[in-house]
Structures are given as structure tokens and as C-alpha cells.
Amino acid sequence: MSTTTLIPAATPPARQPSRTTKALLLCGAVAGPLFALAFLIEGAARDGYDPLRHPVSSLAIGPHGWTQTANFLLCGLLTLAFAVGVRRALRPGRAATWGPLLIGVWAIGLLGAGVFVADPVSGYPPGTPDTLPQYTTSGALHDGFALFAFPALVAACFVFTRRFTEQRQHGWAIYSALTGLAFLAGDILASAGFSQTAGLVDLAGLYQRITVIIGLLWLTLLAMHLRSQLSKATHRRATR
């Protein structure tokens, strides 16, 4: 009578996080700092430009405007790549669809802002009326992209607030919610200032910079957090 020896199947190796996913998340970690550093330096160096008063988008106007245009496009592409990385890192799970989708909308808004140059506003470039802009097609499209990009980032903050709350990551939940609220409030103040609302015009550029930096910081830290979680999850699987 023959016997059959059963050989236990080898345990498959723990799945390593995709290098591509980690690289895509890294794009989100570097996009914000690069974008902010570029517009802060350019705003401080540009003749006739007042960072406290004028919008970041106005840096794309004029002979040297290509620098801010390139800044918009580079940050938009990096953030779009990050959105893909978020989708890969979260799937399946809470926020795996809406989180990356809303970040992707923000990225498309940056790309649109780079393709279409804003109209002059609040007296920049020097010699233009210190009033509401006379809208051109390019300026209207630029503002149109911003019109859906900024609310999308606010919504992304609250989508992740729900995710972190369910995961009992209360620090991150609170931080995401506060970011969403601060970003929304700052956007409203800046928009009112650029619309020549009395008492807000002279500081509209400052409000916008604070707002944008708050949002970019959240995206940067989120990218680093997701990369860290990905590595920790792999380590836990490997040590089982």
C-alpha cells in the first residue's frame, strides 16, 4: 500500500509595498514645499509686486511670468501623481475613492491655473487699474479652475477626517478638520479682498498665502503619514 507524503505549501513572502506607490506618495511630500518656496522667493523679488496685497497667480503675468506658470504646472503634475499614490495606498478602505479624487481635482486646478494666466488685479502689474479686473477669456478660465479646486481640497480634508476618526487616529482627524475649516475661511477672506472688499484689499495676498500654505502643509504631512503607514504595515506582515 503506497503512502502519499503531504508537503506543506510554502508561506508566501510578505507583500512589499510597491516602489511605485511609495514614489507617487513622495511626489505629494515634495510638491507643496517646492511650490511655496518658489512663489515666496518670486514674490519677494518681483518689482512692483506686493505679497501682502497681490495674489500668487499675478506672478504669472509679464515677461518673467513663466516662472510661476512652471511652478503651477510642476506642482499640479506632482500632486496628480500623489493622488494616484493615495488611491493605491488606501485601496480598499475608507476614503479610497473620494480622497484621491478630490486631491486630483485640486491638482487639475493647479494645472489649469498654469495654462491660463490670471487677469491683473489690485494694481498689479504696475499701471493697471486698482479695481476689479476686466475679465479676459484666459482670466475667466483661470478663476474657473480655482472655483472648483479650492472647495475640492476643503472636501478632501473632511473626507480624511472621517477616515481618521474611524481608525481612531484622533490627532489626525482633528488636524484634518481644522485644516479644512482654516482653508475655507482663508479662501473666503482672500477672495473678498481680491474682489476689492473694503478693509481686506491690502492684506488679500497675505490671506491667500497663509491659506495655500495651510493646505499644502496638510498634503505634505498626509503624504509622509501614508508612506509611514505603508512601511509599518509591511513590517508587521513580515514579522508574523
C-alpha positions as CSV (number, residue, x, y, z in Angstrom):
1,M,0.0,0.0,0.0
2,S,1.5,3.3,-1.1
3,T,1.5,6.3,1.1
4,T,1.4,9.9,0.0
5,T,3.6,12.4,1.7
6,L,1.9,15.8,2.0
7,I,4.4,18.7,1.7
8,P,3.1,21.8,3.3
9,A,2.8,24.7,1.0
10,A,5.4,27.4,1.4
11,T,4.3,30.5,3.1
12,P,4.2,33.3,0.5
13,P,6.5,36.1,1.3
14,A,5.0,39.2,2.8
15,R,3.9,41.6,0.1
16,Q,6.3,44.6,-0.1
17,P,4.8,48.0,-0.7
18,S,5.0,48.9,-4.3
19,R,8.0,51.1,-5.0
20,T,5.8,52.9,-7.5
21,T,3.2,53.6,-4.8
22,K,5.9,55.0,-2.4
23,A,7.4,57.1,-5.2
24,L,3.9,58.5,-6.0
25,L,3.4,59.4,-2.3
26,L,6.8,61.1,-2.3
27,C,5.6,63.3,-5.1
28,G,3.0,64.6,-2.7
29,A,5.6,65.2,0.0
30,V,7.7,67.5,-2.2
31,A,5.1,69.3,-4.2
32,G,4.0,71.7,-1.5
33,P,7.3,72.8,-0.2
34,L,8.6,73.4,-3.8
35,F,5.5,75.4,-4.8
36,A,5.6,77.6,-1.6
37,L,9.3,78.2,-1.8
38,A,9.1,79.3,-5.4
39,F,6.2,81.7,-5.0
40,L,7.6,83.2,-1.8
41,I,11.0,83.9,-3.4
42,E,9.5,85.2,-6.7
43,G,7.0,87.4,-4.8
44,A,9.8,89.0,-2.7
45,A,12.0,89.7,-5.8
46,R,9.4,90.9,-8.3
47,D,9.4,94.7,-8.9
48,G,6.1,96.4,-8.2
49,Y,4.6,93.3,-6.6
50,D,3.3,93.4,-3.0
51,P,3.0,89.9,-1.5
52,L,0.7,91.3,1.1
53,R,-1.7,92.6,-1.5
54,H,-1.4,90.7,-4.7
55,P,-2.4,87.1,-5.5
56,V,0.1,84.3,-6.2
57,S,-1.4,84.0,-9.7
58,S,-0.4,87.5,-10.6
59,L,3.3,86.3,-10.6
60,A,2.5,84.6,-13.9
61,I,1.8,87.9,-15.6
62,G,4.5,89.7,-17.5
63,P,7.9,88.8,-19.0
64,H,9.0,86.8,-16.0
65,G,5.7,85.1,-15.6
66,W,6.9,81.8,-17.0
67,T,8.5,81.0,-13.6
68,Q,5.1,80.9,-11.8
69,T,3.5,79.2,-14.8
70,A,6.1,76.5,-14.5
71,N,5.6,76.4,-10.7
72,F,1.8,75.8,-11.2
73,L,2.4,73.0,-13.8
74,L,5.1,71.2,-11.8
75,C,3.1,71.3,-8.6
76,G,0.0,70.2,-10.4
77,L,1.7,67.2,-12.0
78,L,3.4,66.2,-8.7
79,T,0.0,66.4,-6.9
80,L,-1.8,64.5,-9.6
81,A,0.8,61.7,-9.2
82,F,0.3,61.9,-5.4
83,A,-3.5,61.4,-5.9
84,V,-2.7,58.2,-7.8
85,G,-0.5,57.1,-5.0
86,V,-3.2,57.8,-2.4
87,R,-5.6,55.7,-4.4
88,R,-3.1,52.8,-4.4
89,A,-2.2,53.2,-0.8
90,L,-5.8,53.3,0.6
91,R,-7.5,50.7,-1.7
92,P,-9.6,49.2,-0.4
93,G,-10.8,51.2,2.5
94,R,-12.5,54.4,3.7
95,A,-11.7,57.4,1.5
96,A,-10.1,55.2,-1.1
97,T,-12.3,56.8,-3.8
98,W,-13.2,60.3,-2.7
99,G,-9.9,61.1,-1.1
100,P,-7.7,60.7,-4.1
101,L,-10.4,62.0,-6.4
102,L,-10.7,65.3,-4.6
103,I,-6.9,65.7,-4.3
104,G,-6.8,65.0,-8.1
105,V,-9.3,67.9,-8.6
106,W,-7.0,70.2,-6.7
107,A,-4.2,69.1,-8.9
108,I,-6.1,69.7,-12.1
109,G,-7.0,73.2,-10.7
110,L,-3.2,73.9,-10.3
111,L,-2.6,72.7,-13.9
112,G,-5.4,74.9,-15.2
113,A,-4.0,77.9,-13.3
114,G,-0.8,77.3,-15.0
115,V,-2.2,77.0,-18.5
116,F,-4.5,80.1,-18.2
117,V,-2.9,83.3,-16.9
118,A,-4.9,85.4,-14.4
119,D,-6.1,88.9,-15.2
120,P,-4.4,91.9,-13.5
121,V,-6.0,92.8,-10.1
122,S,-5.4,95.3,-7.3
123,G,-3.0,97.4,-9.3
124,Y,-0.5,94.7,-10.5
125,P,1.2,94.8,-12.9
126,P,2.1,98.5,-12.2
127,G,0.0,100.8,-14.4
128,T,-3.1,98.6,-14.4
129,P,-6.3,99.9,-12.7
130,D,-6.5,99.4,-9.0
131,T,-10.0,97.9,-9.3
132,L,-11.8,94.7,-10.2
133,P,-10.2,93.1,-13.3
134,Q,-11.5,93.4,-16.8
135,Y,-12.1,89.7,-17.4
136,T,-10.5,88.1,-20.4
137,T,-11.1,84.5,-21.5
138,S,-7.8,83.4,-20.0
139,G,-8.6,85.1,-16.8
140,A,-12.1,83.7,-16.6
141,L,-10.8,80.2,-17.1
142,H,-8.1,80.7,-14.6
143,D,-10.6,81.7,-12.0
144,G,-12.9,78.9,-13.1
145,F,-10.3,76.3,-12.2
146,A,-9.8,77.9,-8.8
147,L,-13.5,77.9,-8.3
148,F,-13.7,74.1,-8.0
149,A,-10.1,73.4,-6.9
150,F,-10.2,75.2,-3.6
151,P,-13.5,73.6,-2.4
152,A,-12.2,70.2,-3.5
153,L,-9.3,70.5,-1.1
154,V,-11.6,71.5,1.7
155,A,-13.8,68.5,1.0
156,A,-10.7,66.2,0.9
157,C,-9.8,67.4,4.4
158,F,-13.2,66.3,5.7
159,V,-13.2,63.0,3.8
160,F,-9.9,62.2,5.6
161,T,-11.3,63.5,8.9
162,R,-13.9,60.7,8.7
163,R,-11.3,58.1,7.8
164,F,-9.0,59.0,10.6
165,T,-11.9,59.2,13.1
166,E,-13.0,55.6,12.2
167,Q,-9.4,54.5,12.5
168,R,-9.2,56.2,16.0
169,Q,-6.4,58.4,14.8
170,H,-7.9,61.3,16.6
171,G,-4.9,63.6,16.3
172,W,-5.0,63.3,12.5
173,A,-8.8,63.6,12.5
174,I,-8.7,66.9,14.4
175,Y,-5.8,68.2,12.3
176,S,-7.6,67.4,9.0
177,A,-10.9,69.0,10.2
178,L,-9.1,72.2,11.4
179,T,-7.2,72.4,8.2
180,G,-10.4,72.2,6.2
181,L,-12.0,75.0,8.3
182,A,-9.0,77.2,8.2
183,F,-8.5,76.7,4.4
184,L,-12.2,77.6,3.8
185,A,-12.1,80.7,6.0
186,G,-8.8,81.9,4.4
187,D,-10.1,81.4,0.9
188,I,-13.2,83.4,1.7
189,L,-11.1,86.3,3.1
190,A,-8.7,86.3,0.2
191,S,-11.4,86.1,-2.4
192,A,-13.2,89.0,-0.8
193,G,-10.0,91.1,-0.8
194,F,-9.3,90.4,-4.4
195,S,-12.9,91.5,-5.1
196,Q,-11.9,94.8,-3.6
197,T,-13.9,94.5,-0.4
198,A,-13.0,97.5,1.8
199,G,-10.7,96.6,4.6
200,L,-9.5,93.4,3.0
201,V,-7.8,94.5,-0.2
202,D,-4.4,95.4,1.3
203,L,-4.0,92.1,3.0
204,A,-5.7,89.8,0.5
205,G,-2.3,88.4,-0.7
206,L,-1.3,87.6,2.8
207,Y,-4.6,85.8,3.5
208,Q,-4.1,83.8,0.3
209,R,-0.6,82.8,1.1
210,I,-1.5,81.7,4.6
211,T,-4.4,79.7,3.2
212,V,-2.4,78.0,0.5
213,I,0.5,77.1,2.9
214,I,-2.0,75.6,5.3
215,G,-3.4,73.4,2.6
216,L,0.0,72.4,1.1
217,L,1.3,71.6,4.6
218,W,-1.6,69.2,5.2
219,L,-1.0,67.5,1.8
220,T,2.7,67.2,2.6
221,L,2.2,65.7,6.0
222,L,-0.5,63.4,4.7
223,A,1.9,62.1,2.1
224,M,4.5,61.4,4.7
225,H,2.0,59.8,7.0
226,L,0.7,57.4,4.3
227,R,4.2,56.4,3.4
228,S,5.0,55.7,7.0
229,Q,1.8,53.6,7.4
230,L,2.6,51.6,4.3
231,S,6.1,50.7,5.6
232,K,4.7,49.8,9.0
233,A,2.0,47.6,7.6
234,T,4.6,45.7,5.5
235,H,6.9,45.3,8.6
236,R,4.0,43.8,10.6
237,R,3.2,41.3,7.8
238,A,6.9,40.3,7.5
239,T,7.2,39.6,11.2
240,R,4.1,37.4,11.6
